Amino acid sequence: MANFITSLTDRLRGFLLTGENEIPALWWDMIEQIQFQQQEIAACDESELFDEWNSLRFRVQSGESLTNILPEAFAIVSEQMKRHLGMTPYPVQYLGAFAMHEGAIAEMQTGEGKTLTAALTLCLNALPDQGIHIATANDYLAARDAHWLSPVYHSLGMTVGTITADSSLSDRRAAYECDITYGTAREFGFDHLRDLLSSPELKSSSNLRRQQLFGQRSNLNEQQLLNPRMPYMVIVDEADSILIDEARTPLIIGQMDATQTAQRVDSCRWSALHVAQLTENEDYIDHGPQAGMELTETGRRIVREMLLQNGAPASVDTGTAYLSFERALRVQNYFQNGREYVVRDGKVAIVDEFTGRISEGRKWQNGVHQAIEAKEGLEITSPAKTGAQTTVQELFSRYPRMAGMTGTAESAASELKKIFATPVIKIPTNRPSKRQMLPEQVFLTAAEKWDAIIEETAAMHRLGRPVLIGSRSVNLSNQISARLLQAGLEHDVLHALNHENEASIIKQAGQPGRITVATNMAGRGTDILLGAGVAEQGGLHVICSELHESARIDRQLTGRAARQGDPGSARIFLSLEDEILTAGLGADQVLELGSNYDEPTQDLKSAVRYFYQAQHRIEKRHEQQRIELVNQIKQRRQMLRQMGQHANLDVQ
């Protein structure tokens, strides 16, 4: 048996390094071993399985490798899954677990059971008692998965903790002490930064280096830290979303800057009231959403004249006024209520562009958040200066071992390998896919597109098929909802402002004739189960109301249909007024497109390629931004280390 395992390990690692796409025969041999051993232990009672698991724990902590005990461990975990969840892993789920155990990202299609697959890897790799983390896409999935799998973990004598945005400091400490800890990448990152800020001995690079060399912290410091353990292993759920899409934005913890509060409040309110007086291209130049706005000389003259008028804030100098107006212009043009943010309980809440959920506790930096508050007429919060920051790339590079899983990693495989040195392994489906991708429909105007969406929804509804309509923002969800109501079609709406109803809405979304309108919240981590008789009618039909800036998000949405061999279909609707065209191709080319297709009888099918071309350009732009962020962080770290400071802290 030992020779078999050694042979498997050598072959497995060779497979990962060469990047072959064919699953090695030895993987299937390993599955047979697991299934055989599970049959042998099926007659054991709970106490006997508990003892068997603790025996494995002792062997691992005595020096035996995890790979040597993998078949026995997976057999025991599988048996406990069967007893406590009524589910036994499919062979393809074992393949995904093998890949993650060896440090790869397993690409498993929607509905293939990634949550159960991860649990196999988590249980095995928690045996060394060093604390393993699983980073999920959002708080809801972290709490849901930990709760669902806790009977399995507890039956093995393993502890499981969950960290969400609402977790208290004591809850966080307790969660990090567990064998397995569920949380989001953001919460893990922010807790790391909090520990750095509360740990004086880590604020110099020399002290950090001593700790890395000798692995020691003072007892007093350990009591202050949320997570005194050294990083061990992390599994990243929805890996492409977390490692790619969210990696353009650094994780920043701010510290209140009371010295600027009064002046910032005055300047924000004043510029928000008067910004509409400025004209684009004449008074300011729009350099795009990232670079922002720049006042022209004419615009600066107008601002100076405003400063001389009655009611202008005395505390605001000319330079501050220029910056404040440029921020207000950027907010006016690129930050929309119901898209980038929502107003909830009198406060601005950021909506995550990739998940469609509220990003709890997050604020925009450099006065942007305060400018939005002024725009919305809300109480302006105190500005913050950067206290500590890191990136997704830095955060996960702290872990000696990293693996992941997702349904859409293949298209990002080269970037994942380049940035994280993590290969992508494509896992076959348990059953052949029956998903029917219907041809895209293209329209000249958005109004025509929405009419067609409502018409197709009504047709599916009459057939008794459930329909999921995906939108990019809260505003669009509400607009689609209003059109459905006008058509007399009852439906549910799921977005950031009613996320507390998510579980109940998703539970009903696969029932006959059900219509659900959702933002990206329904795109990841949620399986829609078909109700009675739905499969016979054709299954779930998914409508993508416009392309997202990442093709992987579109694949996630359409992947809600036809899970686990069920029937299902999906269609993408497009119009020449869609935002993605302007964002990807530019306003001039969009105008040219409109003039080329302005004949009523013109076939718009040939225009489809321009939408995907625009999407591809945006994806390449975002990739370049991620590369630039990595380079900036490297330069910053080098500079701070030369100064004897910690690379993640802005020590004043």
C-alpha positions in Angstrom: 0.0 0.0 0.0 2.8 2.4 0.8 4.4 1.8 -2.6 1.1 2.5 -4.2 0.7 5.8 -2.4 4.3 6.8 -3.2 3.7 6.0 -6.8 0.5 8.0 -6.8 2.1 11.0 -5.2 5.0 11.1 -7.7 2.6 10.7 -10.6 0.2 13.3 -9.2 2.9 15.9 -8.7 4.3 15.3 -12.2 0.8 15.8 -13.6 0.4 19.1 -11.8 3.8 20.3 -13.0 3.4 19.4 -16.6 -0.1 20.7 -16.8 -1.6 17.7 -18.5 -5.4 17.8 -19.1 -6.0 14.1 -18.9 -6.8 12.7 -15.4 -4.2 10.0 -14.6 -5.4 6.4 -14.3 -3.9 6.3 -10.8 -6.4 8.8 -9.5 -9.2 6.4 -10.4 -7.3 3.6 -8.7 -7.1 5.7 -5.6 -10.9 6.2 -5.7 -11.4 2.5 -5.8 -9.2 2.2 -2.7 -11.3 4.8 -0.8 -14.6 3.1 -1.8 -13.3 -0.3 -0.7 -12.2 1.0 2.6 -15.5 2.8 3.2 -17.3 -0.5 2.7 -15.0 -2.1 5.3 -15.7 0.5 8.0 -19.5 0.8 7.2 -20.3 -1.6 10.1 -18.3 0.5 12.7 -20.2 2.5 15.2 -19.6 6.2 15.9 -17.1 5.6 18.7 -15.1 3.3 16.6 -14.9 5.8 13.7 -14.0 8.5 16.2 -11.1 6.3 17.4 -10.0 5.5 13.9 -9.9 9.2 13.1 -7.9 10.0 16.2 -5.5 7.2 15.3 -4.9 9.0 12.0 -4.3 12.3 13.8 -1.7 10.6 16.0 0.1 9.1 13.0 0.2 12.5 11.2 1.4 14.3 14.3 4.1 11.6 14.8 5.5 12.3 11.3 3.6 10.3 8.8 2.7 12.2 5.6 -0.9 13.2 4.9 -0.7 11.6 1.5 0.1 8.2 3.1 -3.1 8.2 5.1 -5.3 9.9 2.4 -7.4 6.8 1.4 -8.2 5.9 5.0 -9.0 9.5 5.9 -11.3 10.1 2.9 -13.0 6.8 3.6 -13.8 7.8 7.2 -15.0 11.3 6.2 -17.1 9.8 3.4 -18.8 7.4 5.8 -19.6 10.3 8.2 -21.0 12.3 5.3 -23.2 9.4 4.4 -24.5 9.1 8.0 -24.9 12.8 8.9 -25.7 14.4 5.5 -27.2 11.5 3.6 -24.6 12.0 0.9 -21.6 10.1 -0.3 -19.0 11.9 -2.5 -19.0 11.1 -6.2 -15.8 9.9 -7.9 -15.3 13.3 -9.5 -15.5 15.0 -6.1 -12.6 12.8 -4.9 -10.7 14.0 -8.0 -11.3 17.6 -7.0 -10.1 16.8 -3.4 -6.9 15.1 -4.8 -6.1 18.2 -6.8 -6.7 20.6 -3.9 -4.6 18.4 -1.5 -1.7 18.8 -3.9 -2.1 22.6 -4.1 -4.0 23.0 -7.3 -7.2 24.9 -8.2 -9.9 22.4 -9.1 -12.3 23.6 -11.8 -15.6 21.9 -11.1 -18.8 22.9 -12.9 -21.8 24.4 -11.2 -23.7 21.9 -9.1 -20.9 19.3 -9.0 -20.6 19.6 -5.2 -17.6 21.8 -4.5 -18.7 22.3 -0.9 -18.5 18.6 -0.1 -15.3 18.3 -2.1 -13.7 21.0 0.0 -14.7 19.3 3.2 -12.7 16.2 2.2 -9.6 18.3 1.8 -10.2 20.3 4.9 -10.6 17.3 7.2 -7.4 15.6 5.9 -5.3 18.8 6.1 -6.6 19.8 9.5 -5.1 16.7 11.1 -1.7 18.4 11.8 -3.6 20.7 14.2 -2.2 23.9 12.7 -5.6 25.5 11.8 -6.7 25.4 8.2 -8.7 28.3 6.6 -11.3 28.2 3.8 -11.9 31.6 2.2 -15.4 31.8 0.7 -16.9 34.5 -1.6 -19.2 36.0 1.0 -20.4 35.9 4.6 -23.5 34.0 3.7 -21.6 31.1 2.1 -19.1 30.9 5.0 -21.9 30.6 7.6 -24.0 28.3 5.4 -21.2 25.8 4.6 -19.8 25.7 8.1 -23.3 25.1 9.6 -24.2 22.4 7.0 -20.9 20.5 7.4 -20.5 20.9 11.2 -22.2 17.5 12.0 -19.5 15.8 10.0 -16.7 17.8 11.6 -18.0 17.3 15.1 -18.4 13.5 14.5 -14.7 13.4 14.0 -13.9 15.5 17.0 -12.9 18.5 15.0 -13.9 22.0 15.8 -15.2 24.5 13.2 -15.5 28.3 13.4 -16.9 31.0 11.2 -15.8 34.6 10.8 -18.2 37.2 9.2 -18.2 40.9 9.1 -20.5 40.9 12.2 -18.2 38.7 14.3 -16.9 40.2 17.6 -13.3 40.2 18.5 -13.8 37.3 21.0 -15.7 35.3 18.4 -12.9 35.9 15.9 -10.3 34.6 18.4 -12.4 31.5 19.1 -12.8 30.8 15.4 -9.1 31.0 14.7 -8.5 28.5 17.5 -10.6 25.9 15.7 -9.3 23.1 13.5 -11.2 24.5 10.5 -12.1 28.2 10.0 -14.6 29.5 7.4 -14.5 33.2 6.4 -14.1 35.6 3.5 -10.8 36.6 2.1 -11.5 40.2 3.2 -12.1 39.2 6.8 -8.9 37.1 6.9 -7.0 40.0 5.4 -8.5 42.6 7.7 -7.8 40.5 10.8 -4.2 40.1 9.7 -3.9 43.9 9.4 -5.6 44.4 12.8 -3.0 42.1 14.3 -0.2 44.0 12.7 -1.6 47.3 14.1 -2.0 45.9 17.6 1.4 44.3 17.7 4.1 46.9 18.3 6.9 44.3 18.0 5.9 43.6 14.4 6.0 47.3 13.3 9.7 47.0 12.3 11.0 44.7 9.6 13.8 43.4 11.8 11.4 42.2 14.6 9.2 40.5 12.0 12.2 38.7 10.6 13.2 37.5 14.0 9.7 36.1 14.6 9.8 34.4 11.2 13.2 32.8 12.0 12.4 31.7 15.6 8.6 31.4 15.5 8.1 33.1 18.8 5.8 35.8 20.1 5.5 37.1 23.6 2.6 35.8 25.7 1.3 39.4 26.2 1.2 39.9 22.4 -0.5 36.6 21.8 -3.3 37.7 24.1 -3.8 40.8 22.0 -3.8 39.1 18.6 -6.9 37.8 16.9 -5.0 34.9 15.4 -1.7 34.1 17.1 -1.2 31.0 14.9 1.3 31.1 12.0 -0.4 30.7 8.5 -0.6 27.0 7.5 -3.0 26.3 4.6 -5.9 28.0 2.9 -8.5 26.7 0.4 -10.0 29.5 -1.7 -13.6 28.9 -2.8 -14.7 30.7 -6.0 -10.9 31.1 -6.5 -11.1 33.0 -9.8 -13.4 35.6 -8.2 -11.3 36.1 -5.1 -7.8 35.7 -6.7 -8.5 37.5 -9.9 -11.6 39.8 -9.9 -11.1 41.1 -6.3 -7.3 41.4 -6.6 -7.5 44.9 -8.3 -8.4 46.5 -5.0 -6.0 46.4 -2.0 -7.3 45.7 1.5 -6.9 48.8 3.6 -7.6 49.5 7.3 -8.1 53.2 7.9 -7.4 55.2 11.0 -9.4 58.3 11.9 -7.7 61.5 10.9 -9.4 64.1 13.2 -7.1 66.9 11.9 -9.0 66.9 8.5 -12.5 66.3 9.7 -13.9 69.8 9.8 -12.3 71.0 6.6 -13.3 67.8 4.7 -16.9 68.1 5.8 -17.1 71.8 4.7 -15.4 71.2 1.3 -17.5 68.1 0.5 -20.8 69.8 1.2 -19.8 72.9 -0.7 -18.5 71.1 -3.8 -21.5 68.8 -3.9 -23.9 71.8 -4.0 -22.0 73.6 -6.8 -20.4 70.8 -9.0 -23.3 70.9 -11.5 -22.2 74.4 -12.6 -19.1 72.8 -14.3 -19.2 71.7 -17.9 -17.3 68.7 -19.3 -14.4 69.4 -21.7 -14.8 73.1 -21.0 -14.3 73.3 -17.2 -12.9 69.8 -16.6 -11.5 66.8 -18.5 -12.7 63.3 -17.8 -9.7 60.9 -17.7 -11.8 57.8 -17.0 -13.0 56.0 -13.8 -9.5 55.2 -12.5 -7.6 58.4 -13.3 -10.6 60.6 -12.4 -11.3 64.3 -13.3 -9.0 67.2 -13.9 -10.1 70.9 -13.7 -9.1 73.0 -16.7 -7.8 76.5 -16.2 -11.3 77.7 -16.9 -12.7 75.4 -14.3 -10.2 76.5 -11.7 -11.1 80.1 -12.3 -14.7 79.3 -11.7 -13.9 77.5 -8.4 -11.8 80.5 -7.3 -14.7 82.8 -8.0 -17.0 80.6 -6.0 -14.6 80.8 -3.0 -15.1 84.6 -3.0 -18.9 84.4 -2.8 -21.0 84.6 0.3 -21.5 81.2 1.9 -18.2 79.8 0.7 -16.5 77.8 3.6 -13.8 80.0 5.2 -11.8 76.9 6.2 -11.2 75.7 2.6 -8.2 77.0 0.7 -7.8 77.0 -3.1 -5.9 73.8 -3.4 -8.3 71.9 -1.2 -11.2 73.4 -3.2 -9.7 72.1 -6.5 -9.3 68.6 -5.2 -12.8 68.6 -3.6 -14.5 69.6 -6.9 -12.5 66.9 -8.8 -13.7 64.3 -6.3 -17.2 65.5 -6.6 -17.1 65.3 -10.4 -15.7 61.8 -10.2 -18.5 60.7 -7.8 -21.1 62.4 -10.0 -20.0 60.6 -13.1 -18.9 57.2 -11.9 -20.6 56.4 -8.6 -24.3 55.6 -9.0 -26.7 54.9 -6.2 -28.0 51.3 -6.8 -25.0 50.3 -8.8 -21.7 51.0 -7.0 -23.4 51.6 -3.7 -26.8 51.8 -1.9 -28.0 54.0 1.0 -29.0 51.8 3.9 -30.0 53.1 7.3 -28.8 56.5 6.4 -25.3 55.3 5.5 -23.5 54.7 2.2 -22.9 50.9 1.8 -20.6 49.7 -1.0 -22.0 47.0 -3.3 -19.3 44.5 -4.4 -19.3 44.6 -8.2 -18.5 40.8 -8.4 -20.8 39.3 -5.9 -23.7 41.9 -5.8 -23.5 41.9 -2.0 -23.0 44.6 0.5 -19.3 44.9 1.4 -19.7 45.3 5.2 -17.4 47.7 6.9 -15.7 48.9 3.7 -15.2 52.6 2.8 -13.7 54.2 -0.3 -10.4 56.0 0.4 -9.0 59.5 -0.4 -12.2 61.4 0.4 -14.4 59.5 -2.2 -16.7 58.0 0.5 -17.3 61.5 2.1 -18.0 63.0 -1.4 -20.7 60.4 -2.0 -22.2 61.1 1.5 -22.3 64.8 0.5 -23.9 64.0 -2.8 -26.6 61.9 -1.1 -27.2 64.6 1.6 -26.1 62.2 4.4 -24.1 62.9 7.6 -20.4 63.0 6.5 -18.2 60.6 8.4 -14.7 61.3 9.5 -12.1 60.8 6.8 -9.5 58.1 7.4 -5.8 57.8 6.6 -4.3 54.4 5.7 -3.2 52.5 8.9 -2.3 49.2 7.2 -2.8 47.7 3.9 -2.2 44.5 1.9 -3.3 42.8 -1.3 -5.0 39.6 -2.1 -1.7 38.4 -3.6 0.2 39.3 -0.4 -2.4 37.8 1.9 -2.4 34.4 0.3 1.4 34.3 -0.2 1.6 34.2 3.6 0.2 30.6 3.5 2.8 27.9 2.8 0.1 25.9 1.1 -2.8 27.2 -1.0 -5.4 25.5 -3.1 -8.8 26.4 -4.5 -11.9 25.5 -6.4 -14.3 27.3 -8.8 -16.5 26.6 -11.8 -14.6 29.1 -14.1 -10.9 29.0 -13.7 -9.7 27.7 -17.0 -9.8 31.0 -18.8 -7.7 32.6 -16.0 -5.3 29.6 -15.7 -2.2 31.4 -17.0 -2.6 34.4 -14.7 -3.2 32.1 -11.7 -0.1 30.2 -12.5 1.9 33.3 -13.0 0.8 35.3 -9.9 0.1 32.5 -7.5 2.2 29.6 -8.9 -1.1 27.5 -8.7 -2.1 25.2 -11.6 -5.7 24.7 -12.6 -7.0 21.1 -13.0 -10.2 20.7 -15.0 -12.4 18.0 -13.3 -14.9 16.1 -15.4 -18.6 16.3 -14.6 -20.4 13.6 -12.8 -23.0 13.4 -15.5 -22.9 14.7 -19.1 -24.2 18.3 -19.3 -27.6 18.9 -20.9 -27.3 22.7 -20.9 -28.6 24.3 -24.0 -27.0 27.7 -24.8 -29.4 29.5 -27.1 -28.1 32.0 -29.6 -27.6 35.6 -28.4 -30.3 38.1 -29.3 -29.1 41.7 -30.2 -31.3 44.8 -30.3 -30.7 48.3 -31.4 -32.1 49.9 -28.2 -32.3 48.9 -24.6 -36.1 49.3 -24.6 -36.4 46.6 -27.4 -34.1 44.3 -25.4 -36.2 44.6 -22.2 -39.4 43.9 -24.2 -37.8 40.8 -25.6 -36.6 39.6 -22.2 -40.2 40.0 -20.7 -41.6 38.2 -23.7 -39.3 35.2 -23.4 -39.8 35.2 -19.6 -43.6 35.0 -20.1 -43.2 32.2 -22.7 -41.2 30.1 -20.3 -43.6 30.9 -17.5 -46.5 29.6 -19.6 -44.6 26.3 -20.1 -44.2 26.0 -16.3 -40.4 26.5 -16.4 -38.7 28.6 -13.7 -36.7 31.6 -15.0 -33.7 33.3 -13.4 -33.0 36.8 -14.8 -29.5 38.0 -14.0 -28.7 41.8 -13.8 -25.6 43.8 -13.1 -26.9 46.1 -10.5 -29.6 46.8 -7.9 -31.1 49.6 -10.2 -31.4 47.2 -13.2 -33.0 44.6 -11.0 -35.6 47.1 -9.9 -36.2 48.2 -13.5 -36.7 44.6 -14.7 -39.0 44.0 -11.7 -41.2 47.0 -12.7 -41.5 45.7 -16.3 -42.5 42.3 -15.0 -45.2 43.8 -12.8 -46.5 45.7 -15.8 -46.7 42.4 -17.7 -48.6 40.8 -14.8 -45.8 38.4 -14.0 -45.3 37.7 -10.3 -41.6 37.3 -9.3 -39.0 37.5 -6.6 -36.2 40.0 -6.5 -32.8 39.3 -4.9 -30.2 41.9 -4.5 -28.0 43.7 -1.9 -30.9 45.4 -0.1 -32.9 42.2 0.6 -30.1 39.7 1.0 -31.6 38.4 4.3 -34.2 36.7 2.1 -31.6 34.9 0.0 -32.1 31.4 1.4 -35.8 31.4 1.0 -35.8 32.9 -2.5 -33.2 30.5 -3.8 -35.1 27.6 -2.3 -38.1 28.5 -4.3 -36.3 29.6 -7.5 -36.5 26.2 -9.2 -40.3 25.6 -8.6 -42.6 25.4 -11.6 -43.2 28.8 -13.3 -41.2 30.7 -10.7 -39.5 33.9 -11.8 -36.5 35.3 -10.0 -34.6 38.5 -10.7 -31.2 38.6 -9.2 -27.9 40.4 -9.3 -24.6 38.5 -9.1 -25.7 37.2 -5.7 -27.3 34.3 -7.5 -24.2 33.7 -9.6 -21.9 32.0 -7.2 -22.3 29.3 -4.6 -26.0 28.8 -4.9 -27.6 25.7 -6.4 -31.1 26.0 -7.7 -32.9 22.7 -7.2 -35.7 21.8 -9.7 -39.2 21.3 -8.4 -41.5 18.5 -9.3 -42.2 18.2 -13.0 -39.8 21.0 -14.0 -37.3 18.7 -15.6 -39.9 17.3 -17.9 -40.7 20.8 -19.1 -37.1 21.6 -19.9 -35.6 22.7 -16.6 -34.4 26.1 -15.4 -34.1 28.9 -18.0 -31.4 31.6 -17.3 -31.5 35.0 -18.9 -28.4 37.1 -18.9 -29.7 40.7 -19.4 -26.3 42.0 -20.5 -22.6 41.0 -20.5 -20.6 41.5 -17.4 -17.0 42.9 -17.5 -15.7 39.4 -17.0 -16.8 36.5 -19.1 -16.3 34.2 -16.1 -19.2 36.0 -14.3 -21.4 35.3 -17.3 -20.4 31.7 -17.2 -21.3 31.5 -13.5 -24.7 32.9 -14.2 -25.6 30.7 -17.2 -24.1 27.8 -15.2 -27.1 27.9 -12.8 -29.0 26.1 -15.5 -28.7 22.3 -16.0 -26.8 21.3 -12.9 -25.9 17.7 -12.3 -27.2 16.4 -15.6 -30.6 18.2 -15.3 -32.0 19.8 -18.4 -31.8 23.6 -18.7 -31.1 26.5 -21.1 -29.7 30.0 -21.1 -29.7 33.0 -23.4 -27.8 36.3 -23.4 -29.6 39.5 -24.5 -27.7 42.5 -25.8 -28.4 46.0 -27.1 -26.2 48.6 -28.8 -27.0 50.8 -25.7 -25.4 48.4 -23.2 -22.7 50.0 -21.0 -20.1 47.3 -21.8 -19.7 48.6 -25.4 -18.8 52.1 -24.3 -16.6 50.8 -21.5 -14.7 48.5 -23.8 -14.7 50.2 -27.2 -15.1 53.8 -26.4 -17.9 56.3 -27.2 -16.7 57.1 -30.7 -16.7 53.4 -31.9 -20.1 52.9 -30.3 -21.5 55.8 -32.2 -20.0 54.4 -35.4 -21.6 51.0 -34.6 -25.0 52.7 -34.1 -24.8 54.3 -37.5 -23.7 51.1 -39.2 -26.8 49.2 -37.8 -29.4 52.0 -38.0 -31.4 50.4 -40.8 -34.6 48.8 -39.5 -34.1 45.7 -41.6 -30.4 45.3 -40.7 -29.4 41.9 -39.2 -27.8 42.6 -35.8 -26.4 39.1 -35.3 -23.1 40.2 -36.8 -22.8 42.8 -34.0 -22.4 40.1 -31.4 -18.6 40.0 -31.9 -18.3 43.6 -30.9 -19.7 42.8 -27.4 -17.2 40.1 -26.8 -14.4 42.2 -28.2 -15.4 44.9 -25.7 -15.5 42.4 -22.8 -12.1 41.0 -23.8 -10.6 44.5 -23.8 -11.9 45.3 -20.3 -10.6 41.9 -19.0 -7.1 42.8 -20.4 -7.3 46.2 -18.8 -8.2 44.7 -15.5 -5.4 42.2 -15.8 -3.0 45.1 -16.4 -4.3 46.9 -13.3 -3.7 43.8 -11.2 -0.1 43.5 -12.5 0.5 47.2 -11.8 -0.9 46.8 -8.3 1.5 43.9 -7.6 4.4 46.0 -8.9 3.5 49.0 -6.8 3.2 46.8 -3.7 6.6 45.3 -4.4 8.2 48.7 -4.8 6.5 50.0 -1.6 7.6 47.0 0.4 11.2 47.4 -0.7 11.2 51.1 0.2 9.6 50.5 3.7 12.1 47.6 4.4 15.0 49.9 3.6 13.5 52.3 6.1 13.3 49.6 8.7 9.4 49.6 8.7 6.9 46.8 8.3 5.9 46.5 4.6 2.1 46.6 5.4 2.0 49.4 7.9 2.0 53.2 7.3 3.8 54.1 10.5 3.6 57.8 11.2 
